[in-house]
Amino acid sequence: MASDRITQITPDNFDSTVLKSDVPVLVDFWATWCGPCRAIAPVLDQMADDYGDRLRIAKVDVDNNQQIASQFGIRNIPTLLLFSGGQVVDQRVGALNRSGLDAFVEPQL
């Protein structure tokens, strides 16, 4: 079951949710047909609950939001972008385990 702390991103809410966030935002670019994307989904759900208000997690379905994916040059999924202060501060391509994801976001918290 998906965490209610994860925001589904669309062009309408991207700026307010990601670029104007007062906390770091981990954005998962994914698709329903992507096996590795589905594999990390439960880990992201748990992270959303564990980090609470210190980190926002958002998901962009690349099939339904091609303009956002194109804007950030997303060519492979899953791609994880870490935003802080409205800027991309780090990026990872591929499925990471929980310790890898924690190590990815911790420097921005």
DSSP file (Angstrom, degrees, kcal/mol; ACC not computed):
  #  RESIDUE AA STRUCTURE BP1 BP2  ACC     N-H-->O    O-->H-N    N-H-->O    O-->H-N    TCO  KAPPA ALPHA  PHI   PSI    X-CA   Y-CA   Z-CA
    1    1 A M              0   0    0      0, 0.0     2,-0.1     0, 0.0    44,-0.0   0.000 360.0 360.0 360.0 132.0    0.0    0.0    0.0
    2    2 A A        -     0   0    0      1,-0.1     2,-0.1     2,-0.1    39,-0.0  -0.403 360.0-109.4 -72.3 142.1    1.4    3.4   -1.0
    3    3 A S    >   -     0   0    0      1,-0.1     3,-1.3    -2,-0.1    -1,-0.1  -0.443  13.3-137.2 -68.1 140.9    2.2    5.9    1.7
    4    4 A D  T 3  S+     0   0    0      1,-0.2    -1,-0.1    -2,-0.1    -2,-0.1   0.512 101.3  71.5 -76.5  -2.6   -0.1    8.9    1.8
    5    5 A R  T 3  S+     0   0    0     40,-0.1    52,-0.6     2,-0.1     2,-0.5   0.544  78.8  90.4 -86.3  -8.7    3.0   11.0    2.3
    6    6 A I  E <   -a   57   0A   0     -3,-1.3     2,-0.4    50,-0.1    52,-0.2  -0.787  69.4-147.0 -93.6 129.5    4.1   10.4   -1.3
    7    7 A T  E     -a   58   0A   0     50,-2.0    52,-2.6    -2,-0.5     2,-0.6  -0.803   7.5-136.5 -98.8 131.5    2.8   13.0   -3.8
    8    8 A Q  E     -a   59   0A   0     -2,-0.4     2,-0.3    50,-0.2    52,-0.2  -0.772  29.1-138.6 -84.1 123.2    2.0   12.2   -7.3
    9    9 A I        +     0   0    0     50,-3.2    52,-0.4    -2,-0.6    49,-0.0  -0.655  29.0 166.6 -93.2 138.9    3.4   14.9   -9.5
   10   10 A T    >>  -     0   0    0     -2,-0.3     4,-1.3    50,-0.1     3,-0.8  -0.847  54.1 -96.7-131.8 169.4    1.7   16.6  -12.5
   11   11 A P  T 34 S+     0   0    0      0, 0.0     4,-0.5     0, 0.0     3,-0.1   0.824 122.9  59.7 -57.6 -28.3    2.6   19.7  -14.4
   12   12 A D  T 34 S+     0   0    0      1,-0.2     4,-0.2     2,-0.1    -3,-0.0   0.815 116.9  26.7 -71.6 -30.5    0.0   21.5  -12.2
   13   13 A N  T <> S+     0   0    0     -3,-0.8     4,-2.4     2,-0.1     5,-0.3   0.400  92.7  96.3-114.8   4.2    1.7   20.7   -8.9
   14   14 A F  H  X>S+     0   0    0     -4,-1.3     4,-2.9     1,-0.2     5,-1.1   0.949  87.7  44.6 -60.9 -51.3    5.4   20.4   -9.8
   15   15 A D  I  4>S+     0   0    0     -4,-0.5     5,-2.3     1,-0.2     6,-0.2   0.939 118.4  41.9 -60.1 -48.8    6.4   23.9   -8.9
   16   16 A S  I  45S+     0   0    0     -4,-0.2    -1,-0.2     3,-0.2    -2,-0.2   0.857 122.5  39.1 -69.5 -34.4    4.6   24.1   -5.6
   17   17 A T  I  <5S+     0   0    0     -4,-2.4    -2,-0.2     4,-0.1    -1,-0.2   0.877 133.3  14.6 -83.8 -39.3    5.5   20.6   -4.5
   18   18 A V  I ><5S+     0   0    0     -4,-2.9     3,-1.0    -5,-0.3    68,-0.4   0.888 127.6  39.5-104.2 -59.1    9.1   20.3   -5.7
   19   19 A L  I 3 <S+     0   0    0     -5,-1.1    -3,-0.2     1,-0.2    -4,-0.1   0.816 123.0  39.0 -70.4 -31.0   10.6   23.7   -6.6
   20   20 A K  T 3 <S+     0   0    0     -5,-2.3    -1,-0.2    -6,-0.3    -4,-0.1   0.251  85.4 129.2-102.9  12.3    9.1   25.7   -3.8
   21   21 A S    <   -     0   0    0     -3,-1.0    64,-0.3    -6,-0.2    65,-0.2  -0.405  52.8-148.7 -69.5 142.4    9.4   23.1   -1.1
   22   22 A D  S    S+     0   0    0     -2,-0.1    -1,-0.1     2,-0.1    -4,-0.0   0.405  84.3  51.6 -90.5   1.8   11.0   24.2    2.2
   23   23 A V  S    S-     0   0    0      1,-0.0    32,-0.1    61,-0.0    62,-0.1  -0.913 104.6 -82.0-128.4 159.4   12.4   20.7    2.7
   24   24 A P        -     0   0    0      0, 0.0    32,-2.6     0, 0.0     2,-0.4  -0.265  44.0-148.0 -58.5 149.3   14.5   18.5    0.4
   25   25 A V  E     -bC  56  83A   0     58,-2.3    58,-3.1    30,-0.2     2,-0.7  -0.986   7.8-155.8-127.1 125.1   12.4   16.6   -2.2
   26   26 A L  E     -bC  57  82A   0     30,-2.9    32,-2.8    -2,-0.4     2,-0.6  -0.895  16.7-162.0 -96.1 116.5   13.3   13.1   -3.6
   27   27 A V  E     -bC  58  81A   0     54,-3.3    54,-2.5    -2,-0.7     2,-0.7  -0.902   3.7-158.1-107.8 121.4   11.6   12.8   -7.0
   28   28 A D  E     -bC  59  80A   0     30,-3.0    32,-2.9    -2,-0.6     2,-0.6  -0.875   2.7-157.5 -99.3 112.9   11.2    9.3   -8.4
   29   29 A F  E     +bC  60  79A   0     50,-3.1    50,-1.5    -2,-0.7     2,-0.2  -0.841  37.5 144.6 -89.8 120.4   10.7    9.2  -12.2
   30   30 A W  E     -b   61   0A   0     30,-2.4    32,-2.9    -2,-0.6    33,-0.4  -0.805  38.5-143.9-146.7 176.5    9.0    5.9  -12.9
   31   31 A A    >   -     0   0    0     -2,-0.2     3,-1.4    30,-0.2     7,-0.2  -0.979  29.0-118.3-149.9 154.4    6.5    4.0  -15.0
   32   32 A T  T 3  S+     0   0    0     -2,-0.3     6,-0.1     1,-0.3    -1,-0.1   0.798 113.7  53.0 -64.1 -29.5    4.0    1.2  -14.2
   33   33 A W  T 3  S+     0   0    0      4,-0.0     2,-0.7    -3,-0.0    -1,-0.3   0.477  85.1 103.2 -85.0  -2.8    5.7   -1.2  -16.7
   34   34 A C    <>  -     0   0    0     -3,-1.4     4,-2.1     1,-0.2     5,-0.2  -0.728  54.8-163.0 -90.5 111.6    9.1   -0.7  -15.1
   35   35 A G  H  > S+     0   0    0     -2,-0.7     4,-2.0     1,-0.2    -1,-0.2   0.929  90.8  47.9 -59.4 -50.2   10.1   -3.7  -12.8
   36   36 A P  H  > S+     0   0    0      0, 0.0     4,-1.7     0, 0.0    -1,-0.2   0.848 109.7  55.5 -61.4 -31.8   12.9   -1.9  -11.0
   37   37 A C  H  > S+     0   0    0      1,-0.2     4,-1.0     2,-0.2    -2,-0.2   0.925 109.3  45.8 -63.8 -44.4   10.5    1.0  -10.4
   38   38 A R  H  < S+     0   0    0     -4,-2.1    -1,-0.2     1,-0.2     3,-0.2   0.846 108.4  58.8 -66.5 -32.6    8.0   -1.3   -8.8
   39   39 A A  H  < S+     0   0    0     -4,-2.0     4,-0.4     1,-0.2    -1,-0.2   0.868 109.6  41.0 -66.7 -36.4   10.8   -2.9   -6.7
   40   40 A I  H  X S+     0   0    0     -4,-1.7     4,-2.4     1,-0.2     3,-0.3   0.624  92.3  88.3 -87.9 -10.8   11.8    0.4   -5.0
   41   41 A A  H  X S+     0   0    0     -4,-1.0     4,-2.3     1,-0.2    -1,-0.2   0.904  88.1  47.6 -55.3 -47.1    8.2    1.6   -4.5
   42   42 A P  H  > S+     0   0    0      0, 0.0     4,-2.1     0, 0.0    -1,-0.2   0.856 111.1  52.7 -65.1 -30.9    7.8   -0.1   -1.1
   43   43 A V  H  > S+     0   0    0     -4,-0.4     4,-2.5    -3,-0.3    -2,-0.2   0.917 109.7  48.0 -67.7 -42.7   11.2    1.2    0.0
   44   44 A L  H  X S+     0   0    0     -4,-2.4     4,-2.5     2,-0.2    -1,-0.2   0.885 109.3  54.1 -64.7 -38.1   10.2    4.8   -0.9
   45   45 A D  H  X S+     0   0    0     -4,-2.3     4,-1.7    -5,-0.2    -2,-0.2   0.935 110.7  45.7 -59.3 -46.1    6.8    4.3    0.9
   46   46 A Q  H  X S+     0   0    0     -4,-2.1     4,-2.8     1,-0.2    -2,-0.2   0.899 111.7  51.8 -65.7 -40.5    8.7    3.3    4.1
   47   47 A M  H  X S+     0   0    0     -4,-2.5     4,-3.1     1,-0.2     5,-0.4   0.903 105.3  55.8 -62.0 -40.9   11.2    6.2    3.7
   48   48 A A  H  X S+     0   0    0     -4,-2.5     4,-1.1     1,-0.2    -1,-0.2   0.908 113.2  41.5 -58.8 -41.7    8.3    8.6    3.4
   49   49 A D  H  < S+     0   0    0     -4,-1.7    -2,-0.2     2,-0.2    -1,-0.2   0.912 116.8  47.9 -71.3 -42.4    6.9    7.4    6.7
   50   50 A D  H  < S+     0   0    0     -4,-2.8    -2,-0.2     1,-0.2    -3,-0.2   0.894 115.7  41.9 -68.1 -41.5   10.3    7.2    8.4
   51   51 A Y  H >< S+     0   0    0     -4,-3.1     3,-2.1     1,-0.2    -1,-0.2   0.717  85.3 174.2 -81.7 -20.2   11.6   10.7    7.4
   52   52 A G  G ><  -     0   0    0     -4,-1.1     3,-0.8    -5,-0.4    -1,-0.2  -0.248  66.9  -5.0  56.6-127.7    8.3   12.4    8.0
   53   53 A D  G 3  S+     0   0    0      1,-0.2    -1,-0.3    -4,-0.1     3,-0.1   0.446 122.0  75.5 -82.4  -0.4    8.4   16.1    7.6
   54   54 A R  G <  S+     0   0    0     -3,-2.1     2,-0.3     1,-0.2    -1,-0.2   0.699 105.3  26.2 -82.7 -19.0   12.2   16.2    7.0
   55   55 A L    <   -     0   0    0     -3,-0.8     2,-0.4    -4,-0.2    -1,-0.2  -0.996  67.1-149.1-146.6 134.9   11.9   14.9    3.5
   56   56 A R  E     - b   0  25A   0    -32,-2.6   -30,-2.9    -2,-0.3     2,-0.5  -0.881  13.1-157.8-102.0 137.7    9.2   15.0    0.8
   57   57 A I  E     +ab   6  26A   0    -52,-0.6   -50,-2.0    -2,-0.4     2,-0.3  -0.967  14.8 176.8-116.9 131.8    9.0   12.1   -1.6
   58   58 A A  E     -ab   7  27A   0    -32,-2.8   -30,-3.0    -2,-0.5     2,-0.4  -0.934  16.0-147.0-133.1 153.9    7.2   12.6   -5.0
   59   59 A K  E     -ab   8  28A   0    -52,-2.6   -50,-3.2    -2,-0.3     2,-0.5  -0.973   3.0-162.2-126.8 137.2    6.7   10.4   -8.0
   60   60 A V  E     - b   0  29A   0    -32,-2.9   -30,-2.4    -2,-0.4     2,-0.8  -0.966  14.4-145.9-118.2 113.6    6.5   11.4  -11.7
   61   61 A D  E >>  - b   0  30A   0     -2,-0.5     4,-1.6   -52,-0.4     3,-0.6  -0.700  11.8-156.2 -75.7 110.0    4.9    8.8  -14.0
   62   62 A V  T 34 S+     0   0    0    -32,-2.9    -1,-0.2    -2,-0.8   -31,-0.1   0.770  88.1  57.3 -66.0 -25.6    7.0    9.4  -17.1
   63   63 A D  T 34 S+     0   0    0    -33,-0.4     3,-0.4     1,-0.2    -1,-0.2   0.874 116.1  34.6 -70.6 -36.2    4.3    8.0  -19.4
   64   64 A N  T <4 S+     0   0    0     -3,-0.6    -2,-0.2     1,-0.2    -1,-0.2   0.589 126.2  39.7 -93.4 -12.2    1.7   10.5  -18.2
   65   65 A N    >X  +     0   0    0     -4,-1.6     4,-1.9     1,-0.1     3,-0.6  -0.402  63.5 151.7-135.4  56.5    4.1   13.5  -17.6
   66   66 A Q  H 3> S+     0   0    0     -3,-0.4     4,-2.6     1,-0.2     5,-0.2   0.807  70.2  60.5 -61.6 -31.4    6.5   13.4  -20.5
   67   67 A Q  H 3> S+     0   0    0      2,-0.2     4,-2.0     1,-0.2    -1,-0.2   0.878 106.2  46.4 -68.1 -35.3    7.1   17.1  -20.4
   68   68 A I  H <> S+     0   0    0     -3,-0.6     4,-1.3     2,-0.2    -2,-0.2   0.930 113.5  48.8 -69.7 -44.2    8.5   17.0  -16.9
   69   69 A A  H  <>S+     0   0    0     -4,-1.9     5,-2.7     1,-0.2     3,-0.3   0.911 113.2  47.8 -60.5 -41.9   10.7   14.0  -17.7
   70   70 A S  H ><5S+     0   0    0     -4,-2.6     3,-1.5     1,-0.2    -1,-0.2   0.882 104.1  60.6 -65.8 -39.3   11.9   15.8  -20.8
   71   71 A Q  H 3<5S+     0   0    0     -4,-2.0    -1,-0.2     1,-0.3    -2,-0.2   0.833 112.7  38.2 -57.4 -33.9   12.6   19.0  -18.9
   72   72 A F  T 3<5S-     0   0    0     -4,-1.3    -1,-0.3    -3,-0.3    -2,-0.2   0.248 114.0-114.1-105.0  11.4   15.1   17.1  -16.7
   73   73 A G  T < 5 +     0   0    0     -3,-1.5     2,-0.5     1,-0.2    -3,-0.2   0.820  46.3 179.3  65.5  32.8   16.6   14.9  -19.4
   74   74 A I      < +     0   0    0     -5,-2.7    -1,-0.2     1,-0.2     3,-0.1  -0.562  16.1 155.2 -72.4 119.2   15.2   11.6  -18.0
   75   75 A R        +     0   0    0     -2,-0.5     2,-0.3     1,-0.3    -1,-0.2   0.615  61.8  35.9-116.8 -24.0   16.3    8.8  -20.3
   76   76 A N  S    S-     0   0    0     18,-0.0    -1,-0.3   -47,-0.0    18,-0.1  -0.957  84.2-104.7-131.0 149.3   16.3    5.8  -18.0
   77   77 A I  S    S+     0   0    0     -2,-0.3   -47,-0.1     1,-0.2    18,-0.1  -0.957  91.0  40.3-129.9 151.9   14.0    4.8  -15.2
   78   78 A P  S    S+     0   0    0      0, 0.0    16,-3.6     0, 0.0     2,-0.4   0.474  74.3 166.2 -71.7 140.6   13.9    4.7  -12.3
   79   79 A T  E     -CD  29  93A   0    -50,-1.5   -50,-3.1    14,-0.2     2,-0.5  -0.994  19.3-157.8-119.0 132.0   15.8    8.0  -12.1
   80   80 A L  E     -CD  28  92A   0     12,-3.4    12,-2.3    -2,-0.4     2,-0.4  -0.947   6.5-169.7-112.9 121.7   15.8    9.7   -8.7
   81   81 A L  E     -CD  27  91A   0    -54,-2.5   -54,-3.3    -2,-0.5     2,-0.6  -0.926  10.0-151.2-109.5 135.5   16.5   13.4   -8.5
   82   82 A L  E     -CD  26  90A   0      8,-2.7     7,-3.5    -2,-0.4     8,-1.2  -0.932  15.1-165.9-108.2 119.0   17.1   15.1   -5.2
   83   83 A F  E     +CD  25  88A   0    -58,-3.1   -58,-2.3    -2,-0.6     2,-0.3  -0.818  12.8 172.7-104.9 141.7   16.0   18.7   -5.0
   84   84 A S  E >  S- D   0  87A   0      3,-2.5     3,-1.4    -2,-0.4   -62,-0.1  -0.956  74.5  -0.4-145.5 130.5   17.0   21.2   -2.4
   85   85 A G  T 3  S-     0   0    0     -2,-0.3     3,-0.1   -64,-0.3   -66,-0.1   0.810 131.0 -58.3  61.4  29.7   16.1   24.9   -2.6
   86   86 A G  T 3  S+     0   0    0    -68,-0.4     2,-0.3     1,-0.2    -1,-0.3   0.509 117.6 103.4  81.2   5.0   14.4   24.4   -5.9
   87   87 A Q  E <  S-D   84   0A   0     -3,-1.4    -3,-2.5   -68,-0.0     2,-0.5  -0.897  78.8-110.2-121.2 148.6   17.6   22.9   -7.5
   88   88 A V  E     +D   83   0A   0     -2,-0.3    -5,-0.3    -5,-0.2     3,-0.1  -0.664  37.8 171.7 -72.4 122.3   18.7   19.4   -8.4
   89   89 A V  E     +     0   0A   0     -7,-3.5     2,-0.3    -2,-0.5    -6,-0.2   0.578  62.3   4.2-109.2 -15.0   21.5   18.7   -6.0
   90   90 A D  E     -D   82   0A   0     -8,-1.2    -8,-2.7     2,-0.0    -1,-0.3  -0.982  59.2-161.3-163.6 161.6   22.0   15.0   -6.8
   91   91 A Q  E     -D   81   0A   0     -2,-0.3     2,-0.3   -10,-0.2   -10,-0.2  -0.996   3.4-173.0-151.0 143.5   20.8   12.2   -9.1
   92   92 A R  E     -D   80   0A   0    -12,-2.3   -12,-3.4    -2,-0.3     2,-0.5  -0.996  10.4-154.2-136.5 142.3   20.8    8.4   -9.2
   93   93 A V  E     +D   79   0A   0     -2,-0.3   -14,-0.2   -14,-0.2     2,-0.1  -0.970  60.1  25.0-116.9 131.2   19.7    6.1  -12.0
   94   94 A G  S    S-     0   0    0    -16,-3.6     2,-0.4    -2,-0.5   -14,-0.1  -0.269  99.0 -48.8 105.3 166.5   18.6    2.6  -11.3
   95   95 A A        -     0   0    0    -18,-0.1     2,-0.3    -2,-0.1   -58,-0.1  -0.589  53.6-165.9 -78.5 130.0   17.0    0.9   -8.3
   96   96 A L        -     0   0    0     -2,-0.4     2,-0.1    -4,-0.1    -2,-0.1  -0.843  17.4-123.2-110.7 150.8   18.8    1.5   -5.0
   97   97 A N     >  -     0   0    0     -2,-0.3     4,-2.5     1,-0.1     5,-0.2  -0.302  41.0 -90.7 -81.6 177.9   18.3   -0.5   -1.8
   98   98 A R  H  > S+     0   0    0      1,-0.2     4,-2.8     2,-0.2     5,-0.2   0.901 126.6  49.5 -60.7 -43.8   17.3    1.2    1.5
   99   99 A S  H  > S+     0   0    0      1,-0.2     4,-2.3     2,-0.2    -1,-0.2   0.894 112.1  49.5 -65.4 -36.6   20.8    1.9    2.7
  100  100 A G  H  > S+     0   0    0      2,-0.2     4,-1.5     1,-0.2    -1,-0.2   0.892 112.4  47.3 -65.9 -40.0   21.7    3.3   -0.7
  101  101 A L  H  X S+     0   0    0     -4,-2.5     4,-2.0     2,-0.2     5,-0.2   0.900 111.3  50.9 -67.7 -41.3   18.7    5.6   -0.7
  102  102 A D  H  X S+     0   0    0     -4,-2.8     4,-2.7     1,-0.2    -2,-0.2   0.932 110.5  49.0 -61.0 -45.2   19.4    6.7    2.8
  103  103 A A  H  < S+     0   0    0     -4,-2.3    -1,-0.2     1,-0.2    -2,-0.2   0.824 109.9  54.3 -63.9 -30.7   23.0    7.6    1.9
  104  104 A F  H  < S+     0   0    0     -4,-1.5    -1,-0.2    -5,-0.2    -2,-0.2   0.899 119.0  29.9 -68.8 -42.9   21.6    9.5   -1.1
  105  105 A V  H >< S+     0   0    0     -4,-2.0     3,-1.9     1,-0.1     4,-0.5   0.789  99.5  80.4 -91.9 -28.8   19.3   11.7    0.8
  106  106 A E  G >< S+     0   0    0     -4,-2.7     3,-1.7     1,-0.3    -1,-0.1   0.833  83.7  62.1 -52.4 -41.6   21.0   12.1    4.2
  107  107 A P  G 3  S+     0   0    0      0, 0.0    -1,-0.3     0, 0.0    -2,-0.1   0.765 105.6  48.8 -59.0 -22.0   23.5   14.8    3.2
  108  108 A Q  G <         0   0    0     -3,-1.9    -2,-0.2     1,-0.2    -3,-0.1   0.521 360.0 360.0 -93.5  -5.9   20.6   17.2    2.4
  109  109 A L    <         0   0    0     -3,-1.7    -1,-0.2    -4,-0.5    -3,-0.1   0.464 360.0 360.0 -90.2 360.0   18.7   16.7    5.7
